Amino acid sequence: MNEITSAVLSDETTSADFAHLPIPVSYRGAVVREEEVEMFHGMATSDKDPDKSIHIQDVATPEPGMGEALVAVMASAVNYNTVWSAIFEPLPTFVFLKRYGRISELARHHDQPVHVLGSDMSGVVLRTGPGVNQWKPGDRVVAHCLSVELEAPDGHDDTMLDPAQRIWGFETNYGGLAELALVKANQLMPKPEHLTWEESASSGLVNSTAYRQLVSRNGAGMKQGDNVLVWGAAGGLGSYATQLVINGGATPVCVVSSARRAEQVRALGAELVINRAEEDYRFWRDPDTPDPKEWKRFGAHIRELTGGEDVDIVLEHPGRETFGASVYVTRRGGTIVTCASTTGYEHVYDNRYLWMSLKRIIGSHFANYREAWEANRLIRKGLIHPCLSTVYPLEQTGQAARDVHRNRHSGKVGVLGLAPEQGLGVRDPELRARHESAIDRFKNI
């Protein structure tokens, strides 16, 4: 593994050199174990601790099969699906691995008693399997997390509709929170060369998800002049969404949970900011009863900020806690685009405000390859910037996931793989210099 790291860090290593590097028989990865799926039984979700269930251990190195690539992981990042895997909710992810392992001989090795987590990654291609032509050993890459089979007709218009669509590192094994990772070659995209390894690794999942939700015709189809409500605007998904809204000529109305986070989204360029803690919005009277009066108070606050206008689009990802308010405050004919449901997936809303005002709810899940590629292109051009706040070593992946679960983070939480320290991997210092302050906005906050 040291030889691989040295090769990546050297500017003189050729593709042929990478192709001849010996591949270790095992590598270290952040895993959950099937034998521990009941460890949090009976506990409230908020009390479950990812730091107790995530382990760093050796994993047998898989051999890339047809259409696959083995990548040396320099850095990765934690997403909320890492938390779900670590607390075994809503299902233990071993259910997904077993299901995947049954579809083919190639997929069988994903069904293991340990699950290597992680749906983000930056690194260097080490080996490619048969049928891979676009990528070769030595290519510096990032990965998006869409894994598809495309044997059914459904996915050939939008690959997210493939019945065999899965999220790599969540519904498949050999994810990015490790020293090596196994991906389908069509998950790979060029690394943004003005960014470090850890910065490059932080954007794939959330930036692509926000792009599909807001910009794509498969999402809200945002246009210039739209007002867009962004929940959790200082978090991983929200910080990229806020940038996409501003970059696209629309106006974000950013909802945050503290004064510090309000300043962070203002640093992104947002002017209309609502601090939920300061306003003490309580959208539920009790665990079973929503409070429409609070929806109305929230809507009035939005109109005060926008000069009397309702929002055209709501980027919805908290779910149960906020969904009723989201439906209410959306303008007549507007769109609520929803994913994740991090506060609960059983949504409650008053359908009169949807049906009689001709609003739309769109379900959105990650992004197809084209959408992910376009989102990464914006990063590579310096039009959208990573929102990396904190970086942990691989050994502290459990703590990183705990931070995300407890909402102690802003932006994205990164994890180093083979990169021995932060700050490595930049090959376009001129582009970086033009955007350094924007790249560093969330760091060490």
Phi and psi in degrees as a GROMACS rama.xvg file:
@    title "Ramachandran Plot"
@    xaxis  label "Phi"
@    yaxis  label "Psi"
@TYPE xy
-62.8611  -35.7187  ASN-2
-66.1119  -38.5036  GLU-3
-64.7412  -46.1566  ILE-4
-60.4998  -44.745  THR-5
-61.2949  -39.2421  SER-6
-64.8426  -40.8165  ALA-7
-66.0018  -39.3415  VAL-8
-76.1106  -16.0692  LEU-9
-86.7299  137.989  SER-10
-82.2409  -3.42584  ASP-11
-103.168  -5.72375  GLU-12
-71.3368  128.271  THR-13
-93.9262  170.172  THR-14
-59.278  -40.7504  SER-15
-63.2995  -37.6914  ALA-16
-61.1118  -45.6745  ASP-17
-62.986  -38.8666  PHE-18
-65.3331  -22.9986  ALA-19
-102.378  0.406072  HIS-20
-64.8742  136.605  LEU-21
-67.7242  138.086  PRO-22
-94.9331  124.567  ILE-23
-65.2405  152.102  PRO-24
-74.152  -18.0146  VAL-25
-149.108  166.727  SER-26
-150.593  164.72  TYR-27
-88.8735  136.134  ARG-28
-141.698  157.026  GLY-29
-86.7037  116.417  ALA-30
-127.622  157.157  VAL-31
-111.189  155.672  VAL-32
-113.162  137.335  ARG-33
-61.7948  -32.7305  GLU-34
-67.732  -11.037  GLU-35
-110.827  13.6394  GLU-36
-64.3461  -18.9322  VAL-37
-97.4928  7.38874  GLU-38
-64.5158  -24.8706  MET-39
-106.613  15.2974  PHE-40
-55.8225  130.532  HIS-41
86.5893  -5.91501  GLY-42
-90.9606  149.624  MET-43
-65.0965  148.364  ALA-44
-52.9198  -43.0313  THR-45
-66.3312  -21.2235  SER-46
-90.1449  -10.3821  ASP-47
-75.3487  136.276  LYS-48
-115.44  108.446  ASP-49
-58.9425  -25.4884  PRO-50
-67.8236  -18.7948  ASP-51
-88.3295  -24.3927  LYS-52
-101.535  -20.1792  SER-53
-89.1648  127.787  ILE-54
-122.902  147.788  HIS-55
-101.183  117.021  ILE-56
-149.495  166.916  GLN-57
-73.8837  141.234  ASP-58
-130.565  138.245  VAL-59
-63.4148  133.353  ALA-60
-72.8661  123.321  THR-61
-78.659  152.394  PRO-62
-94.6287  130.137  GLU-63
-65.1349  131.299  PRO-64
-97.2601  -160.991  GLY-65
-55.2578  123.687  MET-66
74.905  14.2739  GLY-67
-113.89  165.667  GLU-68
-140.143  142.647  ALA-69
-102.063  128.186  LEU-70
-123.34  136.408  VAL-71
-78.0813  117.448  ALA-72
-86.3777  117.859  VAL-73
-87.2247  -34.3466  MET-74
-158.742  160.667  ALA-75
-144.347  -167.6  SER-76
-154.709  160.774  ALA-77
-97.6996  132.328  VAL-78
-118.463  171.414  ASN-79
-65.7431  -24.8649  TYR-80
-67.9962  -23.5776  ASN-81
-64.4441  -40.607  THR-82
-63.4497  -47.2606  VAL-83
-57.0303  -44.7796  TRP-84
-60.3087  -41.7571  SER-85
-73.9525  -25.5074  ALA-86
-104.037  5.23284  ILE-87
60.7  39.3242  PHE-88
-127.217  150.875  GLU-89
-72.2132  -15.3489  PRO-90
-135.925  150.705  LEU-91
-59.9516  134.11  PRO-92
-68.3015  -9.37057  THR-93
-64.473  -23.8184  PHE-94
-61.0452  -43.6535  VAL-95
-66.786  -40.9889  PHE-96
-64.6571  -39.8388  LEU-97
-65.6414  -42.4751  LYS-98
-62.5689  -43.7386  ARG-99
-65.148  -42.0203  TYR-100
-62.2378  -19.9911  GLY-101
-83.8758  -11.3192  ARG-102
-80.4582  -25.8058  ILE-103
-164.472  166.301  SER-104
-64.7383  -36.7826  GLU-105
-64.2915  -37.5795  LEU-106
-84.6203  -10.2035  ALA-107
-59.1172  -35.4469  ARG-108
-72.9351  -5.51407  HIS-109
-74.1882  -22.1637  HIS-110
-82.9224  91.5047  ASP-111
-127.887  160.236  GLN-112
-77.096  -2.79876  PRO-113
-125.513  146.416  VAL-114
-119.619  114.724  HIS-115
-80.417  118.462  VAL-116
-88.9913  172.523  LEU-117
115.743  122.324  GLY-118
-116.792  17.149  SER-119
-133.117  154.179  ASP-120
-171.57  142.333  MET-121
-126.588  146.185  SER-122
177.259  -157.655  GLY-123
-130.394  133.81  VAL-124
-66.3233  130.607  VAL-125
-103.993  -43.7262  LEU-126
-143.871  149.163  ARG-127
-125.597  148.43  THR-128
-86.2008  177.731  GLY-129
-56.8023  143.859  PRO-130
86.7162  -0.256287  GLY-131
-95.7701  118.707  VAL-132
-118.305  -27.2829  ASN-133
-80.7273  -22.946  GLN-134
-120.925  148.424  TRP-135
-140.975  162.394  LYS-136
-53.5067  137.013  PRO-137
97.9133  -15.1337  GLY-138
-66.819  134.2  ASP-139
-91.1642  122.134  ARG-140
-137.642  162.089  VAL-141
-121.207  165.489  VAL-142
-125.627  138.998  ALA-143
-92.3358  167.397  HIS-144
-104.626  14.6847  CYS-145
-85.6774  119.353  LEU-146
-112.523  121.305  SER-147
-132.762  157.42  VAL-148
-103.347  -36.8979  GLU-149
58.7802  35.2577  LEU-150
-90.4415  -19.9699  GLU-151
-95.4298  156.377  ALA-152
-70.5428  -22.4718  PRO-153
-57.2032  -36.3778  ASP-154
-88.1186  1.89083  GLY-155
-84.9933  -5.47308  HIS-156
-98.7072  -38.3617  ASP-157
-145.447  111.651  ASP-158
-62.0097  -19.6945  THR-159
-66.6836  -14.7561  MET-160
-92.2469  0.652719  LEU-161
-60.0475  126.31  ASP-162
-58.4584  -22.606  PRO-163
-99.9337  20.3875  ALA-164
-68.2464  134.31  GLN-165
-139.722  159.755  ARG-166
-99.8604  118.44  ILE-167
-60.9401  137.259  TRP-168
81.1272  -5.62811  GLY-169
-121.994  -53.0544  PHE-170
-102.654  -0.689348  GLU-171
-127.459  169.877  THR-172
-94.9158  -179.572  ASN-173
62.0357  47.6296  TYR-174
-77.2631  -172.294  GLY-175
-85.9409  -10.1508  GLY-176
-83.2616  70.6881  LEU-177
-169.281  178.967  ALA-178
-85.4889  -27.8726  GLU-179
-130.197  159.851  LEU-180
-146.797  148.376  ALA-181
-111.515  124.868  LEU-182
-133.419  161.257  VAL-183
-74.1642  141.528  LYS-184
-60.8793  -27.4938  ALA-185
-81.0726  10.2151  ASN-186
-90.8804  -11.8472  GLN-187
-84.33  145.095  LEU-188
-141.996  157.621  MET-189
-65.8635  139.808  PRO-190
-68.2027  135.326  LYS-191
-65.5865  114.215  PRO-192
-80.8222  -5.96829  GLU-193
-90.224  -0.832136  HIS-194
-110.325  155.865  LEU-195
-74.0814  171.925  THR-196
-59.1922  -46.2389  TRP-197
-71.0978  -33.9397  GLU-198
-66.775  -43.1496  GLU-199
-61.979  -35.4268  SER-200
-75.4504  -13.7873  ALA-201
-86.6108  -11.3532  SER-202
-101.696  -24.1184  SER-203
-51.4026  -57.2267  GLY-204
-70.5078  -52.8003  LEU-205
-73.398  -38.3469  VAL-206
-65.1991  -42.3057  ASN-207
-65.9336  -40.968  SER-208
-61.5785  -46.6948  THR-209
-64.6833  -37.5498  ALA-210
-60.7813  -47.9868  TYR-211
-64.1441  -44.2266  ARG-212
-60.1194  -41.2851  GLN-213
-99.4702  -50.1497  LEU-214
-91.6229  -40.5298  VAL-215
-65.916  153.348  SER-216
-66.8262  -17.622  ARG-217
-79.5655  -9.50191  ASN-218
-114.295  -130.257  GLY-219
-84.8461  -14.1473  ALA-220
59.2846  48.2903  GLY-221
-54.5385  141.79  MET-222
-127.869  167.413  LYS-223
-56.9392  137.798  GLN-224
88.9867  -10.1658  GLY-225
-64.8437  146.734  ASP-226
-96.1747  127.929  ASN-227
-125.374  119.661  VAL-228
-83.1427  123.21  LEU-229
-116.937  107.584  VAL-230
-74.387  146.554  TRP-231
55.5681  48.3376  GLY-232
-68.9923  -15.0122  ALA-233
-96.9716  -0.366387  ALA-234
-84.7844  -172.049  GLY-235
-60.3036  -57.1862  GLY-236
-69.2004  -44.5301  LEU-237
-64.8486  -34.9429  GLY-238
-68.5242  -34.3287  SER-239
-75.3511  -39.1901  TYR-240
-59.8721  -43.4518  ALA-241
-58.616  -43.2451  THR-242
-64.2129  -42.1333  GLN-243
-63.9962  -38.0229  LEU-244
-62.6508  -49.9638  VAL-245
-64.2328  -45.4347  ILE-246
-61.1183  -30.4452  ASN-247
-89.4574  7.57432  GLY-248
81.9881  14.1247  GLY-249
-103.412  178.539  ALA-250
-118.513  116.362  THR-251
-81.4504  139.596  PRO-252
-109.164  105.118  VAL-253
-96.4593  126.062  CYS-254
-103.961  126.958  VAL-255
-132.97  174.443  VAL-256
-114.9  6.36689  SER-257
-162.134  163.152  SER-258
-64.3205  -37.0153  ALA-259
-62.1774  -42.7771  ARG-260
-70.9524  -29.5755  ARG-261
-61.3552  -40.8773  ALA-262
-67.1887  -33.9905  GLU-263
-65.0801  -43.3414  GLN-264
-73.8687  -28.262  VAL-265
-64.929  -34.9309  ARG-266
-64.8898  -25.8167  ALA-267
-74.8311  -14.7984  LEU-268
113.41  0.93767  GLY-269
-76.1988  141.261  ALA-270
-111.32  -27.5899  GLU-271
-102.512  107.111  LEU-272
-130.923  134.192  VAL-273
-117.222  121.915  ILE-274
-94.1903  104.332  ASN-275
-59.558  -39.605  ARG-276
-64.2833  -40.2  ALA-277
-67.4299  -38.2907  GLU-278
-85.5675  -14.7787  GLU-279
56.3522  46.6787  ASP-280
-69.6063  131.042  TYR-281
-130.664  97.936  ARG-282
-80.0196  -2.62643  PHE-283
-130.085  129.684  TRP-284
-71.2132  -37.6036  ARG-285
-153.052  176.799  ASP-286
-57.2673  -17.2824  PRO-287
-115.735  -3.75947  ASP-288
-128.979  110.806  THR-289
-71.6008  162.475  PRO-290
-120.545  94.8048  ASP-291
-60.4523  -25.4526  PRO-292
-61.5308  -36.1058  LYS-293
-71.0969  -33.8396  GLU-294
-58.3646  -44.8394  TRP-295
-67.7244  -40.3934  LYS-296
-62.3184  -40.1227  ARG-297
-64.4822  -44.6549  PHE-298
-61.4057  -38.7316  GLY-299
-64.8949  -37.8381  ALA-300
-63.0931  -43.0557  HIS-301
-59.9388  -45.5473  ILE-302
-65.4211  -31.6112  ARG-303
-61.5399  -39.3915  GLU-304
-74.8204  -35.4296  LEU-305
-92.9621  -0.468772  THR-306
79.9073  31.0242  GLY-307
99.6457  2.1977  GLY-308
-99.1699  144.794  GLU-309
-83.4978  169.045  ASP-310
-83.3736  141.649  VAL-311
-79.7999  -33.9872  ASP-312
-136.591  141.401  ILE-313
-118.58  123.638  VAL-314
-86.7415  101.183  LEU-315
-101.899  117.993  GLU-316
-137.329  -16.905  HIS-317
-65.4611  -36.3121  PRO-318
90.2119  -124.13  GLY-319
-52.5197  -44.135  ARG-320
-61.6058  -35.1394  GLU-321
-118.118  -8.7439  THR-322
-64.6655  -40.5541  PHE-323
-59.9238  -41.7114  GLY-324
-64.9637  -38.9678  ALA-325
-61.6885  -45.0283  SER-326
-63.0123  -41.7815  VAL-327
-64.683  -45.5043  TYR-328
-80.7169  -12.7251  VAL-329
-67.8679  139.512  THR-330
-65.945  162.642  ARG-331
-57.2676  124.999  ARG-332
82.3738  4.5331  GLY-333
-83.6709  -174.937  GLY-334
-131.051  131.957  THR-335
-108.146  117.033  ILE-336
-111.455  123.811  VAL-337
-125.127  142.941  THR-338
-150.757  172.564  CYS-339
71.3027  -60.8355  ALA-340
53.7542  57.8066  SER-341
-71.5225  -18.7002  THR-342
-99.3801  5.43302  THR-343
135.914  140.049  GLY-344
-97.9453  -0.0357111  TYR-345
-93.4101  94.9348  GLU-346
-84.8318  143.001  HIS-347
-124.833  126.988  VAL-348
-151.353  163.243  TYR-349
-91.0651  110.175  ASP-350
-65.4356  -19.4502  ASN-351
-60.5963  -36.0492  ARG-352
-74.2669  -17.9137  TYR-353
-88.0521  -55.9965  LEU-354
-71.8801  -43.1588  TRP-355
-77.2595  -17.3125  MET-356
-107.72  12.2654  SER-357
57.3121  37.0395  LEU-358
-85.2971  163.433  LYS-359
-124.302  140.952  ARG-360
-109.662  125.415  ILE-361
-116.835  123.46  ILE-362
-80.3913  132.916  GLY-363
-135.045  132.009  SER-364
-133.159  117.637  HIS-365
43.0215  -128.118  PHE-366
-164.056  153.671  ALA-367
-81.0831  174.142  ASN-368
-59.1297  -43.0648  TYR-369
-62.6633  -43.7595  ARG-370
-64.6286  -42.5761  GLU-371
-63.1347  -40.6587  ALA-372
-62.8437  -45.4816  TRP-373
-64.669  -38.4847  GLU-374
-64.7024  -40.6829  ALA-375
-68.8949  -33.147  ASN-376
-61.9693  -38.0834  ARG-377
-64.2458  -37.9391  LEU-378
-64.5179  -47.6727  ILE-379
-62.5758  -31.0532  ARG-380
-84.6219  -4.43475  LYS-381
77.2107  21.7752  GLY-382
-91.5602  -28.2633  LEU-383
-125.712  142.383  ILE-384
-120.671  149.474  HIS-385
-62.9537  150.486  PRO-386
-118.141  51.6191  CYS-387
-80.6024  128.767  LEU-388
-109.431  -42.7607  SER-389
-138.589  145.543  THR-390
-130.099  130.183  VAL-391
-111.767  155.445  TYR-392
-72.0833  161.161  PRO-393
-54.1205  -37.0553  LEU-394
-61.1699  -20.6394  GLU-395
-110.135  28.4369  GLN-396
-59.162  -38.1464  THR-397
-60.254  -42.2264  GLY-398
-65.4368  -39.5267  GLN-399
-60.8726  -43.4588  ALA-400
-67.4947  -34.8621  ALA-401
-62.4002  -41.8764  ARG-402
-58.1529  -43.8067  ASP-403
-66.7063  -42.5359  VAL-404
-62.9218  -37.4748  HIS-405
-88.0176  1.43955  ARG-406
57.7885  39.3506  ASN-407
-91.0564  -1.3718  ARG-408
-104.355  162.542  HIS-409
-121.207  150.361  SER-410
57.996  -134.961  GLY-411
-110.914  148.819  LYS-412
-106.686  118.964  VAL-413
-96.4561  162.145  GLY-414
-138.212  127.428  VAL-415
-76.6255  140.097  LEU-416
-99.8083  -101.76  GLY-417
-84.4336  -13.9951  LEU-418
-61.8305  123.669  ALA-419
-73.4929  -16.9236  PRO-420
-161.874  168.37  GLU-421
-74.8795  160.491  GLN-422
93.318  2.2451  GLY-423
-96.4119  160.559  LEU-424
102.111  -1.0765  GLY-425
-79.2074  128.236  VAL-426
-123.304  -1.10744  ARG-427
-128.943  74.9954  ASP-428
-65.9945  -25.6156  PRO-429
-67.4336  -46.6226  GLU-430
-64.3455  -39.4291  LEU-431
-61.3333  -43.2416  ARG-432
-59.9021  -33.818  ALA-433
-70.1695  -22.8676  ARG-434
-124.234  15.2109  HIS-435
-55.4323  -45.4519  GLU-436
-64.8443  -37.0412  SER-437
-69.4188  -39.0391  ALA-438
-63.5557  -33.7391  ILE-439
-92.9619  5.9742  ASP-440
-56.3238  -38.1066  ARG-441
-99.2056  -2.89143  PHE-442
-71.25  138.1  LYS-443
57.9027  31.3769  ASN-444
